[in-house]
């Protein structure tokens, strides 16, 4: 069991999805360099159909509006995921404003029990002073 901090297994995609009381798989997202626009995601003990949902807030700390490019999801060799994004980031963010997007990916293949697989979600922002 993953314990108290576990989100338990989702019955469907999305942050508000009902949860199944199995506590089998777990997904964890971290941000390395906050300016990189890269989320690192680890999916532990996943099974086919497991859905990992991640909310990410992006802030424009510049003095000009920035254009936001579509998210790029890449995964380890052997991890096949289908993107089922709930709310994409808007195409531009004004200075000192934030936008939140929810990303959901569904695992599409089996893996040996205890396996931890990784994927990254990259968001590029382009602006005059970036």
Backbone atoms as SQL, in Angstrom:
CREATE TABLE atoms (id INTEGER PRIMARY KEY, chain TEXT, resi INTEGER, resn TEXT, atom TEXT, x REAL, y REAL, z REAL);
INSERT INTO atoms VALUES
  (1, 'A', 1, 'UNK', 'N', 0.841, -1.191, 0.000),
  (2, 'A', 1, 'UNK', 'CA', 0.000, 0.000, 0.000),
  (3, 'A', 1, 'UNK', 'C', 0.875, 1.240, 0.000),
  (4, 'A', 2, 'UNK', 'N', 0.457, 2.263, -0.723),
  (5, 'A', 2, 'UNK', 'CA', 1.228, 3.497, -0.803),
  (6, 'A', 2, 'UNK', 'C', 1.047, 4.360, 0.440),
  (7, 'A', 3, 'UNK', 'N', 0.016, 4.146, 1.194),
  (8, 'A', 3, 'UNK', 'CA', -0.158, 4.906, 2.428),
  (9, 'A', 3, 'UNK', 'C', -1.024, 6.134, 2.267),
  (10, 'A', 4, 'UNK', 'N', -1.050, 6.927, 3.313),
  (11, 'A', 4, 'UNK', 'CA', -1.952, 8.069, 3.416),
  (12, 'A', 4, 'UNK', 'C', -1.799, 9.067, 2.274),
  (13, 'A', 5, 'UNK', 'N', -0.577, 9.283, 1.791),
  (14, 'A', 5, 'UNK', 'CA', -0.357, 10.308, 0.772),
  (15, 'A', 5, 'UNK', 'C', -0.753, 9.863, -0.626),
  (16, 'A', 6, 'UNK', 'N', -1.139, 8.617, -0.790),
  (17, 'A', 6, 'UNK', 'CA', -1.490, 8.106, -2.106),
  (18, 'A', 6, 'UNK', 'C', -2.784, 8.724, -2.613),
  (19, 'A', 7, 'UNK', 'N', -2.863, 8.863, -3.920),
  (20, 'A', 7, 'UNK', 'CA', -4.094, 9.364, -4.526),
  (21, 'A', 7, 'UNK', 'C', -5.029, 8.214, -4.893),
  (22, 'A', 8, 'UNK', 'N', -4.635, 7.009, -4.646),
  (23, 'A', 8, 'UNK', 'CA', -5.388, 5.814, -5.003),
  (24, 'A', 8, 'UNK', 'C', -5.626, 5.801, -6.520),
  (25, 'A', 9, 'UNK', 'N', -6.067, 4.727, -7.056),
  (26, 'A', 9, 'UNK', 'CA', -6.213, 4.600, -8.506),
  (27, 'A', 9, 'UNK', 'C', -7.471, 5.301, -9.000),
  (28, 'A', 10, 'UNK', 'N', -7.334, 6.118, -10.053),
  (29, 'A', 10, 'UNK', 'CA', -8.505, 6.814, -10.589),
  (30, 'A', 10, 'UNK', 'C', -9.393, 5.884, -11.399),
  (31, 'A', 11, 'UNK', 'N', -10.699, 6.130, -11.322),
  (32, 'A', 11, 'UNK', 'CA', -11.659, 5.349, -12.103),
  (33, 'A', 11, 'UNK', 'C', -11.780, 5.900, -13.513),
  (34, 'A', 12, 'UNK', 'N', -11.355, 7.152, -13.714),
  (35, 'A', 12, 'UNK', 'CA', -11.367, 7.784, -15.035),
  (36, 'A', 12, 'UNK', 'C', -10.328, 8.892, -15.014),
  (37, 'A', 13, 'UNK', 'N', -10.201, 9.623, -16.123),
  (38, 'A', 13, 'UNK', 'CA', -9.200, 10.678, -16.164),
  (39, 'A', 13, 'UNK', 'C', -9.698, 11.949, -15.479),
  (40, 'A', 14, 'UNK', 'N', -8.751, 12.821, -15.130),
  (41, 'A', 14, 'UNK', 'CA', -9.081, 14.112, -14.534),
  (42, 'A', 14, 'UNK', 'C', -8.797, 14.160, -13.051),
  (43, 'A', 15, 'UNK', 'N', -8.535, 15.375, -12.559),
  (44, 'A', 15, 'UNK', 'CA', -8.202, 15.539, -11.145),
  (45, 'A', 15, 'UNK', 'C', -9.385, 15.269, -10.233),
  (46, 'A', 16, 'UNK', 'N', -10.600, 15.407, -10.748),
  (47, 'A', 16, 'UNK', 'CA', -11.784, 15.193, -9.913),
  (48, 'A', 16, 'UNK', 'C', -12.377, 13.801, -10.119),
  (49, 'A', 17, 'UNK', 'N', -11.635, 12.923, -10.760),
  (50, 'A', 17, 'UNK', 'CA', -12.136, 11.565, -11.032),
  (51, 'A', 17, 'UNK', 'C', -12.389, 10.819, -9.734),
  (52, 'A', 18, 'UNK', 'N', -13.425, 9.994, -9.757),
  (53, 'A', 18, 'UNK', 'CA', -13.675, 9.105, -8.627),
  (54, 'A', 18, 'UNK', 'C', -12.479, 8.163, -8.490),
  (55, 'A', 19, 'UNK', 'N', -12.206, 7.724, -7.293),
  (56, 'A', 19, 'UNK', 'CA', -11.061, 6.855, -7.049),
  (57, 'A', 19, 'UNK', 'C', -11.507, 5.449, -6.686),
  (58, 'A', 20, 'UNK', 'N', -10.764, 4.479, -7.172),
  (59, 'A', 20, 'UNK', 'CA', -11.011, 3.076, -6.846),
  (60, 'A', 20, 'UNK', 'C', -10.117, 2.732, -5.669),
  (61, 'A', 21, 'UNK', 'N', -10.658, 2.094, -4.677),
  (62, 'A', 21, 'UNK', 'CA', -9.899, 1.797, -3.467),
  (63, 'A', 21, 'UNK', 'C', -9.017, 0.567, -3.667),
  (64, 'A', 22, 'UNK', 'N', -8.009, 0.680, -4.577),
  (65, 'A', 22, 'UNK', 'CA', -7.072, -0.400, -4.828),
  (66, 'A', 22, 'UNK', 'C', -5.673, -0.030, -4.382),
  (67, 'A', 23, 'UNK', 'N', -5.290, 1.208, -4.573),
  (68, 'A', 23, 'UNK', 'CA', -3.972, 1.691, -4.172),
  (69, 'A', 23, 'UNK', 'C', -2.853, 0.865, -4.805),
  (70, 'A', 24, 'UNK', 'N', -2.903, 0.700, -6.120),
  (71, 'A', 24, 'UNK', 'CA', -1.929, -0.121, -6.828),
  (72, 'A', 24, 'UNK', 'C', -0.835, 0.731, -7.462),
  (73, 'A', 25, 'UNK', 'N', -1.218, 1.624, -8.348),
  (74, 'A', 25, 'UNK', 'CA', -0.244, 2.440, -9.086),
  (75, 'A', 25, 'UNK', 'C', -0.164, 3.841, -8.479),
  (76, 'A', 26, 'UNK', 'N', 0.909, 4.544, -8.847),
  (77, 'A', 26, 'UNK', 'CA', 1.073, 5.913, -8.359),
  (78, 'A', 26, 'UNK', 'C', 1.863, 6.710, -9.385),
  (79, 'A', 27, 'UNK', 'N', 1.511, 7.984, -9.511),
  (80, 'A', 27, 'UNK', 'CA', 2.210, 8.871, -10.419),
  (81, 'A', 27, 'UNK', 'C', 2.650, 10.099, -9.634),
  (82, 'A', 28, 'UNK', 'N', 3.903, 10.519, -9.855),
  (83, 'A', 28, 'UNK', 'CA', 4.486, 11.644, -9.139),
  (84, 'A', 28, 'UNK', 'C', 5.113, 12.590, -10.149),
  (85, 'A', 29, 'UNK', 'N', 4.773, 13.882, -10.035),
  (86, 'A', 29, 'UNK', 'CA', 5.336, 14.892, -10.947),
  (87, 'A', 29, 'UNK', 'C', 6.228, 15.838, -10.157),
  (88, 'A', 30, 'UNK', 'N', 7.369, 16.206, -10.747),
  (89, 'A', 30, 'UNK', 'CA', 8.278, 17.167, -10.133),
  (90, 'A', 30, 'UNK', 'C', 8.739, 18.165, -11.185),
  (91, 'A', 31, 'UNK', 'N', 9.104, 19.340, -10.724),
  (92, 'A', 31, 'UNK', 'CA', 9.656, 20.372, -11.597),
  (93, 'A', 31, 'UNK', 'C', 11.110, 20.554, -11.213),
  (94, 'A', 32, 'UNK', 'N', 12.007, 20.447, -12.201),
  (95, 'A', 32, 'UNK', 'CA', 13.424, 20.685, -11.931),
  (96, 'A', 32, 'UNK', 'C', 13.665, 22.181, -11.851),
  (97, 'A', 33, 'UNK', 'N', 14.204, 22.763, -12.869),
  (98, 'A', 33, 'UNK', 'CA', 14.399, 24.201, -12.980),
  (99, 'A', 33, 'UNK', 'C', 13.046, 24.826, -13.316),
  (100, 'A', 34, 'UNK', 'N', 12.522, 25.713, -12.450),
  (101, 'A', 34, 'UNK', 'CA', 11.192, 26.285, -12.713),
  (102, 'A', 34, 'UNK', 'C', 11.095, 27.025, -14.048),
  (103, 'A', 35, 'UNK', 'N', 12.210, 27.519, -14.573),
  (104, 'A', 35, 'UNK', 'CA', 12.180, 28.241, -15.847),
  (105, 'A', 35, 'UNK', 'C', 12.278, 27.323, -17.063),
  (106, 'A', 36, 'UNK', 'N', 12.478, 26.040, -16.837),
  (107, 'A', 36, 'UNK', 'CA', 12.689, 25.123, -17.963),
  (108, 'A', 36, 'UNK', 'C', 11.403, 24.738, -18.674),
  (109, 'A', 37, 'UNK', 'N', 10.270, 24.813, -17.990),
  (110, 'A', 37, 'UNK', 'CA', 9.010, 24.387, -18.598),
  (111, 'A', 37, 'UNK', 'C', 8.896, 22.888, -18.741),
  (112, 'A', 38, 'UNK', 'N', 9.671, 22.143, -17.938),
  (113, 'A', 38, 'UNK', 'CA', 9.652, 20.688, -18.040),
  (114, 'A', 38, 'UNK', 'C', 9.149, 20.076, -16.730),
  (115, 'A', 39, 'UNK', 'N', 8.147, 19.216, -16.855),
  (116, 'A', 39, 'UNK', 'CA', 7.656, 18.426, -15.734),
  (117, 'A', 39, 'UNK', 'C', 8.183, 17.010, -15.906),
  (118, 'A', 40, 'UNK', 'N', 8.785, 16.466, -14.875),
  (119, 'A', 40, 'UNK', 'CA', 9.253, 15.085, -14.884),
  (120, 'A', 40, 'UNK', 'C', 8.218, 14.251, -14.139),
  (121, 'A', 41, 'UNK', 'N', 7.769, 13.185, -14.760),
  (122, 'A', 41, 'UNK', 'CA', 6.713, 12.358, -14.180),
  (123, 'A', 41, 'UNK', 'C', 7.202, 10.919, -14.057),
  (124, 'A', 42, 'UNK', 'N', 7.010, 10.333, -12.882),
  (125, 'A', 42, 'UNK', 'CA', 7.302, 8.918, -12.676),
  (126, 'A', 42, 'UNK', 'C', 5.994, 8.188, -12.421),
  (127, 'A', 43, 'UNK', 'N', 5.828, 7.066, -13.110),
  (128, 'A', 43, 'UNK', 'CA', 4.643, 6.238, -12.955),
  (129, 'A', 43, 'UNK', 'C', 5.110, 4.901, -12.389),
  (130, 'A', 44, 'UNK', 'N', 4.702, 4.619, -11.161),
  (131, 'A', 44, 'UNK', 'CA', 5.155, 3.402, -10.475),
  (132, 'A', 44, 'UNK', 'C', 4.042, 2.359, -10.445),
  (133, 'A', 45, 'UNK', 'N', 4.409, 1.131, -10.740),
  (134, 'A', 45, 'UNK', 'CA', 3.521, -0.023, -10.604),
  (135, 'A', 45, 'UNK', 'C', 2.246, 0.120, -11.444),
  (136, 'A', 46, 'UNK', 'N', 2.364, 0.719, -12.629),
  (137, 'A', 46, 'UNK', 'CA', 1.197, 0.978, -13.465),
  (138, 'A', 46, 'UNK', 'C', 0.723, -0.276, -14.183),
  (139, 'A', 47, 'UNK', 'N', -0.471, -0.211, -14.678),
  (140, 'A', 47, 'UNK', 'CA', -1.091, -1.306, -15.414),
  (141, 'A', 47, 'UNK', 'C', -1.836, -0.704, -16.605),
  (142, 'A', 48, 'UNK', 'N', -2.173, -1.502, -17.608),
  (143, 'A', 48, 'UNK', 'CA', -2.874, -0.960, -18.778),
  (144, 'A', 48, 'UNK', 'C', -4.175, -0.272, -18.363),
  (145, 'A', 49, 'UNK', 'N', -4.360, 0.940, -18.861),
  (146, 'A', 49, 'UNK', 'CA', -5.555, 1.704, -18.542),
  (147, 'A', 49, 'UNK', 'C', -5.383, 2.651, -17.370),
  (148, 'A', 50, 'UNK', 'N', -4.259, 2.542, -16.625),
  (149, 'A', 50, 'UNK', 'CA', -4.030, 3.450, -15.495),
  (150, 'A', 50, 'UNK', 'C', -3.912, 4.875, -16.023),
  (151, 'A', 51, 'UNK', 'N', -4.585, 5.816, -15.385),
  (152, 'A', 51, 'UNK', 'CA', -4.574, 7.211, -15.806),
  (153, 'A', 51, 'UNK', 'C', -3.857, 8.049, -14.761),
  (154, 'A', 52, 'UNK', 'N', -2.874, 8.802, -15.217),
  (155, 'A', 52, 'UNK', 'CA', -2.094, 9.703, -14.377),
  (156, 'A', 52, 'UNK', 'C', -2.503, 11.130, -14.741),
  (157, 'A', 53, 'UNK', 'N', -3.040, 11.900, -13.775),
  (158, 'A', 53, 'UNK', 'CA', -3.461, 13.280, -14.026),
  (159, 'A', 53, 'UNK', 'C', -2.561, 14.233, -13.250),
  (160, 'A', 54, 'UNK', 'N', -2.133, 15.297, -13.925),
  (161, 'A', 54, 'UNK', 'CA', -1.187, 16.249, -13.344),
  (162, 'A', 54, 'UNK', 'C', -1.689, 17.656, -13.616),
  (163, 'A', 55, 'UNK', 'N', -1.771, 18.488, -12.580),
  (164, 'A', 55, 'UNK', 'CA', -2.107, 19.905, -12.760),
  (165, 'A', 55, 'UNK', 'C', -0.814, 20.700, -12.676),
  (166, 'A', 56, 'UNK', 'N', -0.625, 21.616, -13.600),
  (167, 'A', 56, 'UNK', 'CA', 0.584, 22.444, -13.612),
  (168, 'A', 56, 'UNK', 'C', 0.181, 23.896, -13.837),
  (169, 'A', 57, 'UNK', 'N', 0.742, 24.794, -13.023),
  (170, 'A', 57, 'UNK', 'CA', 0.482, 26.220, -13.178),
  (171, 'A', 57, 'UNK', 'C', 1.738, 26.879, -13.721),
  (172, 'A', 58, 'UNK', 'N', 1.569, 27.652, -14.785),
  (173, 'A', 58, 'UNK', 'CA', 2.666, 28.351, -15.430),
  (174, 'A', 58, 'UNK', 'C', 2.458, 29.841, -15.248),
  (175, 'A', 59, 'UNK', 'N', 3.513, 30.562, -14.857),
  (176, 'A', 59, 'UNK', 'CA', 3.431, 31.993, -14.606),
  (177, 'A', 59, 'UNK', 'C', 4.358, 32.742, -15.547),
  (178, 'A', 60, 'UNK', 'N', 3.868, 33.822, -16.125),
  (179, 'A', 60, 'UNK', 'CA', 4.668, 34.679, -16.979),
  (180, 'A', 60, 'UNK', 'C', 5.282, 35.756, -16.095),
  (181, 'A', 61, 'UNK', 'N', 6.563, 35.613, -15.782),
  (182, 'A', 61, 'UNK', 'CA', 7.270, 36.574, -14.942),
  (183, 'A', 61, 'UNK', 'C', 8.005, 37.630, -15.738),
  (184, 'A', 62, 'UNK', 'N', 7.663, 37.781, -17.011),
  (185, 'A', 62, 'UNK', 'CA', 8.334, 38.771, -17.852),
  (186, 'A', 62, 'UNK', 'C', 7.480, 40.039, -17.946),
  (187, 'A', 63, 'UNK', 'N', 7.935, 40.979, -18.740),
  (188, 'A', 63, 'UNK', 'CA', 7.214, 42.239, -18.915),
  (189, 'A', 63, 'UNK', 'C', 6.404, 42.284, -20.207),
  (190, 'A', 64, 'UNK', 'N', 6.409, 41.197, -20.966),
  (191, 'A', 64, 'UNK', 'CA', 5.646, 41.123, -22.215),
  (192, 'A', 64, 'UNK', 'C', 4.818, 39.844, -22.226),
  (193, 'A', 65, 'UNK', 'N', 3.781, 39.842, -23.052),
  (194, 'A', 65, 'UNK', 'CA', 2.998, 38.619, -23.216),
  (195, 'A', 65, 'UNK', 'C', 3.883, 37.543, -23.840),
  (196, 'A', 66, 'UNK', 'N', 3.685, 36.306, -23.438),
  (197, 'A', 66, 'UNK', 'CA', 4.446, 35.200, -24.024),
  (198, 'A', 66, 'UNK', 'C', 3.491, 34.273, -24.762),
  (199, 'A', 67, 'UNK', 'N', 3.980, 33.705, -25.845),
  (200, 'A', 67, 'UNK', 'CA', 3.235, 32.697, -26.580),
  (201, 'A', 67, 'UNK', 'C', 3.586, 31.338, -26.002),
  (202, 'A', 68, 'UNK', 'N', 2.598, 30.489, -25.849),
  (203, 'A', 68, 'UNK', 'CA', 2.803, 29.170, -25.273),
  (204, 'A', 68, 'UNK', 'C', 2.626, 28.134, -26.363),
  (205, 'A', 69, 'UNK', 'N', 3.657, 27.334, -26.564),
  (206, 'A', 69, 'UNK', 'CA', 3.589, 26.290, -27.582),
  (207, 'A', 69, 'UNK', 'C', 2.873, 25.066, -27.012),
  (208, 'A', 70, 'UNK', 'N', 2.292, 24.230, -27.855),
  (209, 'A', 70, 'UNK', 'CA', 1.608, 23.022, -27.361),
  (210, 'A', 70, 'UNK', 'C', 2.566, 22.134, -26.564),
  (211, 'A', 71, 'UNK', 'N', 2.022, 21.455, -25.588),
  (212, 'A', 71, 'UNK', 'CA', 2.824, 20.554, -24.757),
  (213, 'A', 71, 'UNK', 'C', 3.351, 19.394, -25.596),
  (214, 'A', 72, 'UNK', 'N', 4.566, 18.967, -25.259),
  (215, 'A', 72, 'UNK', 'CA', 5.171, 17.803, -25.903),
  (216, 'A', 72, 'UNK', 'C', 5.393, 16.767, -24.809),
  (217, 'A', 73, 'UNK', 'N', 4.822, 15.590, -24.990),
  (218, 'A', 73, 'UNK', 'CA', 4.981, 14.510, -24.010),
  (219, 'A', 73, 'UNK', 'C', 5.894, 13.461, -24.611),
  (220, 'A', 74, 'UNK', 'N', 6.961, 13.128, -23.889),
  (221, 'A', 74, 'UNK', 'CA', 7.865, 12.065, -24.337),
  (222, 'A', 74, 'UNK', 'C', 8.043, 11.087, -23.187),
  (223, 'A', 75, 'UNK', 'N', 8.241, 9.824, -23.528),
  (224, 'A', 75, 'UNK', 'CA', 8.313, 8.801, -22.486),
  (225, 'A', 75, 'UNK', 'C', 9.463, 7.837, -22.728),
  (226, 'A', 76, 'UNK', 'N', 9.786, 7.090, -21.660),
  (227, 'A', 76, 'UNK', 'CA', 10.804, 6.050, -21.747),
  (228, 'A', 76, 'UNK', 'C', 10.455, 5.078, -22.869),
  (229, 'A', 77, 'UNK', 'N', 11.484, 4.466, -23.426),
  (230, 'A', 77, 'UNK', 'CA', 11.252, 3.378, -24.376),
  (231, 'A', 77, 'UNK', 'C', 10.496, 2.285, -23.624),
  (232, 'A', 78, 'UNK', 'N', 9.450, 1.804, -24.201),
  (233, 'A', 78, 'UNK', 'CA', 8.650, 0.768, -23.559),
  (234, 'A', 78, 'UNK', 'C', 7.426, 1.309, -22.844),
  (235, 'A', 79, 'UNK', 'N', 7.394, 2.601, -22.545),
  (236, 'A', 79, 'UNK', 'CA', 6.209, 3.198, -21.924),
  (237, 'A', 79, 'UNK', 'C', 5.389, 3.834, -23.038),
  (238, 'A', 80, 'UNK', 'N', 4.243, 3.282, -23.273),
  (239, 'A', 80, 'UNK', 'CA', 3.361, 3.804, -24.312),
  (240, 'A', 80, 'UNK', 'C', 2.240, 4.553, -23.607),
  (241, 'A', 81, 'UNK', 'N', 2.114, 5.842, -23.885),
  (242, 'A', 81, 'UNK', 'CA', 1.072, 6.631, -23.245),
  (243, 'A', 81, 'UNK', 'C', 0.202, 7.305, -24.298),
  (244, 'A', 82, 'UNK', 'N', -1.037, 7.506, -23.958),
  (245, 'A', 82, 'UNK', 'CA', -1.961, 8.257, -24.787),
  (246, 'A', 82, 'UNK', 'C', -2.313, 9.518, -24.018),
  (247, 'A', 83, 'UNK', 'N', -2.079, 10.684, -24.629),
  (248, 'A', 83, 'UNK', 'CA', -2.393, 11.950, -23.968),
  (249, 'A', 83, 'UNK', 'C', -3.896, 12.174, -24.009),
  (250, 'A', 84, 'UNK', 'N', -4.450, 12.508, -22.859),
  (251, 'A', 84, 'UNK', 'CA', -5.874, 12.834, -22.767),
  (252, 'A', 84, 'UNK', 'C', -6.004, 14.119, -21.948),
  (253, 'A', 85, 'UNK', 'N', -5.376, 15.188, -22.452),
  (254, 'A', 85, 'UNK', 'CA', -5.297, 16.455, -21.737),
  (255, 'A', 85, 'UNK', 'C', -6.690, 17.014, -21.481),
  (256, 'A', 86, 'UNK', 'N', -6.927, 17.392, -20.210),
  (257, 'A', 86, 'UNK', 'CA', -8.219, 17.932, -19.807),
  (258, 'A', 86, 'UNK', 'C', -8.365, 19.414, -20.155),
  (259, 'A', 87, 'UNK', 'N', -7.382, 20.230, -19.793),
  (260, 'A', 87, 'UNK', 'CA', -7.485, 21.670, -20.050),
  (261, 'A', 87, 'UNK', 'C', -6.134, 22.190, -20.499),
  (262, 'A', 88, 'UNK', 'N', -6.001, 22.469, -21.797),
  (263, 'A', 88, 'UNK', 'CA', -4.709, 22.929, -22.306),
  (264, 'A', 88, 'UNK', 'C', -4.380, 24.341, -21.816),
  (265, 'A', 89, 'UNK', 'N', -3.105, 24.672, -21.810),
  (266, 'A', 89, 'UNK', 'CA', -2.670, 26.013, -21.468),
  (267, 'A', 89, 'UNK', 'C', -3.126, 26.941, -22.591),
  (268, 'A', 90, 'UNK', 'N', -3.536, 28.175, -22.268),
  (269, 'A', 90, 'UNK', 'CA', -3.917, 29.099, -23.350),
  (270, 'A', 90, 'UNK', 'C', -2.726, 29.392, -24.249),
  (271, 'A', 91, 'UNK', 'N', -3.008, 29.927, -25.430),
  (272, 'A', 91, 'UNK', 'CA', -1.945, 30.158, -26.402),
  (273, 'A', 91, 'UNK', 'C', -1.048, 31.335, -26.029),
  (274, 'A', 92, 'UNK', 'N', -1.488, 32.208, -25.124),
  (275, 'A', 92, 'UNK', 'CA', -0.626, 33.287, -24.648),
  (276, 'A', 92, 'UNK', 'C', -0.963, 33.601, -23.191),
  (277, 'A', 93, 'UNK', 'N', 0.049, 34.126, -22.483),
  (278, 'A', 93, 'UNK', 'CA', -0.119, 34.518, -21.081),
  (279, 'A', 93, 'UNK', 'C', 0.432, 35.927, -20.937),
  (280, 'A', 94, 'UNK', 'N', -0.363, 36.808, -20.381),
  (281, 'A', 94, 'UNK', 'CA', 0.036, 38.203, -20.189),
  (282, 'A', 94, 'UNK', 'C', 1.064, 38.314, -19.059),
  (283, 'A', 95, 'UNK', 'N', 1.808, 39.440, -18.996),
  (284, 'A', 95, 'UNK', 'CA', 2.798, 39.631, -17.927),
  (285, 'A', 95, 'UNK', 'C', 2.154, 39.482, -16.539),
  (286, 'A', 96, 'UNK', 'N', 2.882, 38.799, -15.649),
  (287, 'A', 96, 'UNK', 'CA', 2.462, 38.569, -14.261),
  (288, 'A', 96, 'UNK', 'C', 1.157, 37.788, -14.123),
  (289, 'A', 97, 'UNK', 'N', 0.726, 37.119, -15.165),
  (290, 'A', 97, 'UNK', 'CA', -0.457, 36.273, -15.080),
  (291, 'A', 97, 'UNK', 'C', -0.045, 34.807, -15.092),
  (292, 'A', 98, 'UNK', 'N', -0.938, 33.963, -14.616),
  (293, 'A', 98, 'UNK', 'CA', -0.690, 32.526, -14.554),
  (294, 'A', 98, 'UNK', 'C', -1.789, 31.785, -15.297),
  (295, 'A', 99, 'UNK', 'N', -1.464, 30.582, -15.716),
  (296, 'A', 99, 'UNK', 'CA', -2.438, 29.702, -16.354),
  (297, 'A', 99, 'UNK', 'C', -2.184, 28.288, -15.843),
  (298, 'A', 100, 'UNK', 'N', -3.262, 27.570, -15.584),
  (299, 'A', 100, 'UNK', 'CA', -3.151, 26.194, -15.109),
  (300, 'A', 100, 'UNK', 'C', -3.689, 25.254, -16.173),
  (301, 'A', 101, 'UNK', 'N', -2.969, 24.184, -16.388),
  (302, 'A', 101, 'UNK', 'CA', -3.414, 23.148, -17.317),
  (303, 'A', 101, 'UNK', 'C', -3.399, 21.815, -16.590),
  (304, 'A', 102, 'UNK', 'N', -4.304, 20.944, -16.979),
  (305, 'A', 102, 'UNK', 'CA', -4.347, 19.594, -16.423),
  (306, 'A', 102, 'UNK', 'C', -3.977, 18.633, -17.547),
  (307, 'A', 103, 'UNK', 'N', -2.958, 17.842, -17.288),
  (308, 'A', 103, 'UNK', 'CA', -2.523, 16.841, -18.252),
  (309, 'A', 103, 'UNK', 'C', -2.897, 15.472, -17.708),
  (310, 'A', 104, 'UNK', 'N', -3.399, 14.634, -18.566),
  (311, 'A', 104, 'UNK', 'CA', -3.705, 13.263, -18.182),
  (312, 'A', 104, 'UNK', 'C', -3.126, 12.339, -19.236),
  (313, 'A', 105, 'UNK', 'N', -2.447, 11.310, -18.793),
  (314, 'A', 105, 'UNK', 'CA', -1.915, 10.307, -19.712),
  (315, 'A', 105, 'UNK', 'C', -2.390, 8.937, -19.252),
  (316, 'A', 106, 'UNK', 'N', -2.683, 8.088, -20.217),
  (317, 'A', 106, 'UNK', 'CA', -3.154, 6.744, -19.910),
  (318, 'A', 106, 'UNK', 'C', -2.080, 5.751, -20.327),
  (319, 'A', 107, 'UNK', 'N', -1.705, 4.855, -19.425),
  (320, 'A', 107, 'UNK', 'CA', -0.721, 3.811, -19.719),
  (321, 'A', 107, 'UNK', 'C', -1.391, 2.782, -20.624),
  (322, 'A', 108, 'UNK', 'N', -0.686, 2.379, -21.677),
  (323, 'A', 108, 'UNK', 'CA', -1.287, 1.493, -22.680),
  (324, 'A', 108, 'UNK', 'C', -0.692, 0.086, -22.716),
  (325, 'A', 109, 'UNK', 'N', 0.261, -0.245, -21.847),
  (326, 'A', 109, 'UNK', 'CA', 0.821, -1.589, -21.915),
  (327, 'A', 109, 'UNK', 'C', 1.171, -2.096, -20.513),
  (328, 'A', 110, 'UNK', 'N', 1.425, -3.388, -20.437),
  (329, 'A', 110, 'UNK', 'CA', 1.781, -3.992, -19.157),
  (330, 'A', 110, 'UNK', 'C', 3.260, -3.791, -18.875),
  (331, 'A', 111, 'UNK', 'N', 3.611, -3.889, -17.604),
  (332, 'A', 111, 'UNK', 'CA', 5.007, -3.814, -17.174),
  (333, 'A', 111, 'UNK', 'C', 5.146, -4.727, -15.963),
  (334, 'A', 112, 'UNK', 'N', 6.336, -5.248, -15.718),
  (335, 'A', 112, 'UNK', 'CA', 6.522, -6.101, -14.543),
  (336, 'A', 112, 'UNK', 'C', 6.161, -5.357, -13.262),
  (337, 'A', 113, 'UNK', 'N', 5.605, -6.078, -12.295),
  (338, 'A', 113, 'UNK', 'CA', 5.228, -5.475, -11.021),
  (339, 'A', 113, 'UNK', 'C', 6.424, -4.748, -10.411),
  (340, 'A', 114, 'UNK', 'N', 6.181, -3.575, -9.864),
  (341, 'A', 114, 'UNK', 'CA', 7.232, -2.789, -9.217),
  (342, 'A', 114, 'UNK', 'C', 7.999, -1.889, -10.156),
  (343, 'A', 115, 'UNK', 'N', 7.681, -1.912, -11.454),
  (344, 'A', 115, 'UNK', 'CA', 8.386, -1.094, -12.435),
  (345, 'A', 115, 'UNK', 'C', 8.045, 0.391, -12.257),
  (346, 'A', 116, 'UNK', 'N', 9.059, 1.243, -12.381),
  (347, 'A', 116, 'UNK', 'CA', 8.857, 2.694, -12.396),
  (348, 'A', 116, 'UNK', 'C', 9.235, 3.191, -13.780),
  (349, 'A', 117, 'UNK', 'N', 8.274, 3.815, -14.464),
  (350, 'A', 117, 'UNK', 'CA', 8.493, 4.341, -15.808),
  (351, 'A', 117, 'UNK', 'C', 8.456, 5.863, -15.746),
  (352, 'A', 118, 'UNK', 'N', 9.117, 6.516, -16.693),
  (353, 'A', 118, 'UNK', 'CA', 9.210, 7.974, -16.667),
  (354, 'A', 118, 'UNK', 'C', 8.725, 8.589, -17.965),
  (355, 'A', 119, 'UNK', 'N', 8.208, 9.809, -17.834),
  (356, 'A', 119, 'UNK', 'CA', 7.863, 10.610, -18.995),
  (357, 'A', 119, 'UNK', 'C', 8.100, 12.071, -18.648),
  (358, 'A', 120, 'UNK', 'N', 8.202, 12.902, -19.661),
  (359, 'A', 120, 'UNK', 'CA', 8.349, 14.337, -19.445),
  (360, 'A', 120, 'UNK', 'C', 7.269, 15.062, -20.236),
  (361, 'A', 121, 'UNK', 'N', 6.831, 16.179, -19.659),
  (362, 'A', 121, 'UNK', 'CA', 5.907, 17.076, -20.340),
  (363, 'A', 121, 'UNK', 'C', 6.656, 18.389, -20.490),
  (364, 'A', 122, 'UNK', 'N', 6.871, 18.823, -21.732),
  (365, 'A', 122, 'UNK', 'CA', 7.637, 20.046, -22.007),
  (366, 'A', 122, 'UNK', 'C', 6.695, 21.126, -22.520),
  (367, 'A', 123, 'UNK', 'N', 6.820, 22.320, -21.940),
  (368, 'A', 123, 'UNK', 'CA', 6.039, 23.471, -22.360),
  (369, 'A', 123, 'UNK', 'C', 7.023, 24.581, -22.688),
  (370, 'A', 124, 'UNK', 'N', 7.024, 25.065, -23.917),
  (371, 'A', 124, 'UNK', 'CA', 7.923, 26.151, -24.311),
  (372, 'A', 124, 'UNK', 'C', 7.133, 27.448, -24.394),
  (373, 'A', 125, 'UNK', 'N', 7.716, 28.503, -23.818),
  (374, 'A', 125, 'UNK', 'CA', 7.117, 29.835, -23.890),
  (375, 'A', 125, 'UNK', 'C', 8.059, 30.731, -24.667),
  (376, 'A', 126, 'UNK', 'N', 7.506, 31.507, -25.606),
  (377, 'A', 126, 'UNK', 'CA', 8.311, 32.362, -26.451),
  (378, 'A', 126, 'UNK', 'C', 7.831, 33.802, -26.285),
  (379, 'A', 127, 'UNK', 'N', 8.774, 34.692, -25.961),
  (380, 'A', 127, 'UNK', 'CA', 8.416, 36.093, -25.796),
  (381, 'A', 127, 'UNK', 'C', 9.571, 36.979, -26.179),
  (382, 'A', 128, 'UNK', 'N', 9.336, 38.263, -26.263),
  (383, 'A', 128, 'UNK', 'CA', 10.346, 39.217, -26.689),
  (384, 'A', 128, 'UNK', 'C', 11.583, 39.215, -25.810),
  (385, 'A', 129, 'UNK', 'N', 11.399, 39.081, -24.485),
  (386, 'A', 129, 'UNK', 'CA', 12.566, 39.153, -23.602),
  (387, 'A', 129, 'UNK', 'C', 12.930, 37.806, -22.989),
  (388, 'A', 130, 'UNK', 'N', 12.553, 36.713, -23.651),
  (389, 'A', 130, 'UNK', 'CA', 12.936, 35.372, -23.164),
  (390, 'A', 130, 'UNK', 'C', 14.167, 34.890, -23.881);
